[in-house]
Amino acid sequence: MDSKSEISNFLTSRRAKLSPEQAGVPLYSGARRVAGLRREEVAHLAGVSVDYYARLERGKISGASREVIEAIARALQLDEDERDHLLDLTRISQRRPPRRKPSNRTTVRPGTQSVLDSIDTPAFIQNARLDRLASNRLGRALYSLPDDGSRDRFNYAHYLFLDSRAPRFHRDFDTAKHNVVALLHAATALDPYDRELIEIIGTLSTQSEEFRSLWASHDVFKYRSGQKLLTHSTVGDLEFGYESFELSTDPGLVMLVYTVAPGSPTSDAMRILASWNVPALNAH
């Protein structure tokens, strides 16, 4: 990954998304040539010179202090994920160690699998590349995987963009695709030299025009909590919440747990799914 280009593209894209009205910048007569803020307006809001901000936006960020980066983040009204991403990109440029060392594990420890198996809703383990490494019984049933765990591992980004079944399974398909690309963008700033991650992004960029378009937006996102709207071929429409938990014993791995509202149609459907021997399909 070219850190200068990443920083430049990220800052430029955030500046373009922020309107003068949103930033509280006075509007004067005359046409504006940019969709969002001008560089000089960002510089003024951040309390730095226009020349200095222009250097930062060209990716020349190696000498910038944390205070300056924080000021830029406030000026551009970055959310928590975006701010962390900018700080991660700065660390790369300054050759400092990442906030957390990503895990290259491709297997899940027996103790972690036992915890996963004790959860009575769909639950999964995945890494920053979105390799799904393990599932519990309901997770396998939901994604129509063999119950023996032999095909638990698949890449969720590959599935969403390259598997023809994905649109039928996801009622929130556009949101799911946007979030997956944003997750991969965030992952590149944690480990820019991860060869497998680079290969995943390269494959998707080559084979999916939509992935390329979403990648160019430079949005970033990290799993915390949210909603999943799915349609299972056997039990129909399902609505889950989800919560994510970083594993302190395996930095870089995340446990993703789907939640179900008690007494809801999804709760009833999951009881049915748990009681049936769902036929195994190809891994999603």
N, C-alpha and C positions, 0 to 999 in steps of 0.2 A: 504494500500500500504506500502511495506517495502522500506522506503526511501534509506536505505543503498544499497539495491540491485538495485534500480532504478538508483542511481548515478553511481554505479559500472558498470552496464550494459551499461548505456548511454556513459560514458567516454570510456569504452573499445570499443564500437561500433564505436565511432567517430575516435578513434585512428586507428582502423583497416581500416577505409575508406580513410585515408590520407596517400598518398605514400611519400617516401623520396623526390622524384622529385618535387612533389607539395609543399612540405614544405621547399625545398631548402637545404635539408640535404645531405652532401657528401655521396656517395656510395663507399664502400670499397670492395675489393675482398672477396669472400666467400659467401656461401648461407645464406639468411636471413630466420629465422624460423617463422617470423610473416609477415602477408600480408601488414600491414601498418607500422606505426612508432613504434619503440621500446619505452618503458617507459622512458629510459634514454634520448632519443632524445626529447620527449615531455618536460621532466624536463628541459633540456638545453634551449629549445626554450622559456619556460615560466620563466626561471630564478629562479627555485627552485631546491632543492636537489632531487636526485633520490628517496631516502627513503621517503621524504615528498610527492612527487607525487604518489608514490606507495600506501601510506596511503589514499590519496584522491581517488585513483581509487578503493580502497577497500570499499569506501563509508564513510570513516571517515573524513567527511568534516565539522563537526560542528564548529570547531575553525578557519576555514579559513576566511580570510578577503575578502571583495569585490574585492580589488586590486588583490589578488591572483587568485580568480575565473576569473576575467577579463583577467588576463595573461594566464591562462589555455585556455580560450575561444579563445584568439588570436593565441596561439600556435597550437591549433587544427583547426584553420580557421573556427570556427563555424559561421553560418549565423545568422541573427538577431533573428529568431525564436528559433534556437538551443541555442543561448546565453541566451535568456530570460528563456528558459526551465531550463538550468543549474542553473541560479540564483533562479528560483522558487524552484527547488529541494533543493538548499542550504538553502533557507528560511524555508522549511519544517524541514530539519535536525536540524536547529538552533532554531526551534520553534518560529520563527518570523511570524507576520501576512503576508498574501499574498499581492502582489502588488495591487490587487483589489479583493474585496469580491464577489464571484460568486453569482448570483441570483438563488434562488430556486423557482422562480415564474413558474407556469405552465399555467398561463393565461396571456392574453395581455390586457392592459388597453384600454378602448374605444377610447381615444385620439390617442393612437399608431395605433390602427386598422384603424382609420380615415385617418391617414397619409399614411398607407399602401394602402388603397383603392384609394387614390388620384394618385397613381403612375400608369402610362399607359403601363408598361411592367411587366412581372412576378416579384413578390416581396414576401418575406417571413420573418417571425421572428423565430429565433431558439435560443436555449441555448447551453451551452458548451457540453452537453450530445448529441447534435445533435437531440434533440426533436424538430421537427418542430411544432410550437405552433399556427401559423396563416399564412394565405396566402391572397393575393388579388384575384380579379376575374380571371385575366389572369394566376396567379399562380395555381389556382384550375383547370382551363381549361388545362393548360400544363400537370399537374399531374393527370388529369382525376378524380378530386375530386368533390363531390356535391357542387353546387354553394351557398348553404345556410350556409356553413362553419361547418357543423355538423361533418365532418370527417377530418378537417384540421390537427389535431394532429397525427403525426406518428414519429417514430424514423428513421432518414435517414440511419444510420449505419445498423440497422436491415434490412431495405429495400434492401440496396445494397448487403448484404451478404446472405440474407435468402429468398428473393423474386425472384422467377424464371423469372419474367418479367424484372428485372433490366438490364440484359445484352442486351435485345432488345431495351431498352429505351436509354442506354448510349453508344454512339459510342466511348467515351473515358473511357471505363469501367475500365481498369486497373489503369489509372491515378486517377479516382474517388475513387476507393477502397483504393489505397495507401494514398490519401489525407485524407480520412475519418479516417483511422487508426492513421495517424499522428496527426490529430486534437484531437482524443480521448487521445492520449499519452500526448499531451500538456495540456489537461484538467485535467488529473490526478495530475499534479503538482500544479494546482491552488486550487483544492479541493480534496485532497487524501482520505477524509472520506465521500465523497458523496456516499451514499448507492445505489442510483439509477444508478449512473455511474458505480460503481463496478459491479452491477447486469448486466448491458448492456455488459460490457467487459467479464464477466463470461459466459454469454449466448453465445456470439459470439465465444469465445474461445472454448467452448464445441461443438458448432454445425458447425463450419467452420474451416477446416484445413488451408485454405488460410488466414483467419484472424489471426490464430496463427502464421503463418509464417511471415506475415507482422508486427505483433506486436513485434516479436523477433528482427526486424531490428532497433527498437528504434528511428525511424525517427519522427520528429515533424514538425508541419505545422500550420499556423494560417491563417484564411481567411483574405485576403486584396483585391486582385483583381485577375482575371484570366479569363479562357475561359471554356465554357460548350458546348459539342457537343452531341446533343440529336437526337433521332428519334421518333417523335410522330406518333401514329398509324393512325391518320387521315390526318395530313398535311405534314408528311414526315420529312426529315432531317432539323435540326435547328442548328444554330450557334449563341451562345450568348457570350458576355462578362459578367462579374459580378463585382460588387463592394460591399464591406461589410462596415457596419457602426455600431460601438458599441453604444448602447443606454445609454446616460449619466443618464437618469432617471431610468433605470433598469439595473444596472451593471451586466454583465454576459450574457445579451441578445444582439443578433446581428440582424440587418436588412440586409438581403441579397437581392440585387436588380440586376436583369438581365438587360443587355443593348443590344440594337439591332442597327446595322448599318442602317442608313436611306437608303431606296431604295434597300435594299438587299432582296434576296429570303426569309430570315427569317422574315423580316419586312412584306412582303406580306403574308406569312403564318400566322403570328400572327394576322393580320387584319381579315383573314378568320376565324381563331380560335375564335377570339373575337365575331364574328357575328353569329357563330353557337351555337346551344344548344348542347354541347358535352355530350354524354351519360356518366353517372357516373359509374366508375369502382371501384373496391376495392382500398382503399388507398394505394398508393405507400409508 
